[in-house]
């Protein structure tokens, strides 16, 4: 069964600090891995998309890594801002299909 | 603004009732996806339409149905509503026939509360 597990479930950090969110997946056949940011009560917004051959992808202060061998990904947020407070969702796509497997997300709270 | 429009934003109804949620995709996008997000749960894929035809089906209940019209907008019909159907319902669109290509653009969701 395709699964995406994220950790931690929630995280509180001080403004200006860095943090790293983790994602482990068991999805086959793998096509790509995406990180989304979802503000409370809003729709998810794409941060990065990585294919099998990509190890790292950045989007501003967000940097995602992918290890396809161990089936792990991380999202690193640098110099956090209050506006980074949101749920961060890891999503893995199955090749050739319309199936996206969503993790439950990590709820990040950036405190002043 | 993703360009995907969902209406209504909020809906409160009673058990046993029927509701219709509407989604207008981004201009030019042929694929529309419907997702359900219950409290503390990940997004669950319900169904996808591509250019008017059903393309893929997820864990959609028999009480739920959807369609995509010639102008590419889509409607999700939920009937015989139960308390457990209370959730956020998201629509996403894409130009491509499968979700493994390109980005999905999500609407702001329709929050359904069944009392």
Interface residues (C-beta under 8 A of the other chain):
Chain A: X4 X31 X32 X41 X42 X43 X44 X45 X46 X49 X89 X93 X94 X95 X96 X97 X98 X99 X100 X102 X103 X104 X105
Chain B: X2 X4 X31 X33 X40 X41 X42 X43 X44 X45 X48 X55 X56 X58 X88 X90 X92 X97 X98 X99 X100 X103 X104 X105 X106 X107 X108 X109 X111
